[in-house]
Each structure stands twice: as C-alpha cells, then as structure tokens.
Amino acid sequence: MEIQYLSYLRDNPDAFPNETEHKLTIEPISLQEIATLEQLYNNGNPFPKVLKELLFLAGSLCYVLDFGIFDTQQEMQDDVREHMASQSRAISRPFYAIDVYNQGDQFLFIYLDEGEDPPVYEGLYSGGGVNFPDWIHSVSVKSLSELINHRIDRQKAGRNPF
C-alpha cells in the first residue's frame, strides 16, 4: 500500500528506538482485516485513505493511540457502540473509533464521510460539561494525520503522546 498521509508514522515505527528490548513498535493488521472492517462499519465502502494507512501500519499496535484492552479493532468498535447504546447515545453517520480512554468513558473517532484525511472528534459518554456542552466535539487538530504526527513529536520529545 502506498503511504500518502502517514509517512511520519511509517518512518518512526518505534516509540523507544534506542531501547534494545522494549521498542514498542507499531504492528499492522492485514488488508483482508481492513476489508472486513469496511464491510462492518462503512457499509462496504472504502475507508478514508488515512484510516486505511493507519490500520495497515499500526492497526494492531500504535504507540500514539490507545486501543484499550481489546485484542482486535472489531472488538474496540463493537465495545464503543455497545457503550454508546448503554448510555442512550447514538451517531447516525458512519464513524470509526481510533482511540479509547478514561476506562472506556471517552473515545476519539472520525466520521467516514469527511474526506481522505478527516478531522478527529471526541465522544464523552457522560455528556459534555462547561467546556464541551455536547457529548461530541471536535478536537484541536485539523485531521487524523495531524493528530498522529503531533503525538509522534510529543513521544520523540520524551513527553506522553496523549
């Protein structure tokens, strides 16, 4: 697969490149797994290019995204949707969760119908608050590739990428 948006991730595959044993290296999933995910979560339509690249490079392990306790991308997607349903929350457009955190109470996602390198949104199951009155809000990056690049830079600077 040609990498157009996530070359920085491709070129920085290790969280700790100077380590000998615990580099925390990105791990991919197969193109067949990606096709299955497209069937399940995007009505068989292709994912945005940046998401396909992310999954192809680091769909099993990505040091700048938290996939939670899940063994597969499908488990994470299903859990997000089940958790939303249990909180009487719904997203009517096709979307894909890219990061789950705060013991599953929050997640980052992209809408699958907003271009090849879409913006990133955060879902807060328990609702918003003073700063974010809605349960869904955009995060302060222009695109998924920008989020990944920003987090890689934080990691390289010795800071927590999150």
C-alpha positions, 0 to 999 in steps of 0.5 A: 500500500502506498503511504500518502498521509502517514509517512511520519508514522511509517518512518518512526515505527518505534516509540523507544528506538534506542531501547534494545528490548522494549521498542514498542513498535507499531504492528499492522493488521492485514488488508483482508482485516481492513476489508472486513472492517469496511464491510462492518462499519462503512457499509462496504465502502472504502475507508478514508485513505488515512484510516486505511494507512493507519490500520495497515501500519499500526492497526494492531499496535500504535504507540500514539493511540490507545486501543484499550484492552481489546485484542482486535479493532472489531472488538474496540468498535463493537465495545464503543457502540455497545457503550454508546447504546448503554448510555442512550447515545447514538451517531447516525453517520458512519464513524470509526473509533481510533482511540479509547480512554478514561476506562472506556468513558471517552473515545476519539473517532472520525466520521467516514464521510469527511474526506481522505484525511478527516478531522478527529472528534471526541465522544464523552459518554457522560455528556459534555460539561462547561467546556464541551456542552455536547457529548461530541466535539471536535478536537484541536487538530485539523485531521487524523494525520495531524493528530498522529504526527503531533503525538509522534513529536510529543513521544520523540520529545520524551513527553506522553503522546496523549 
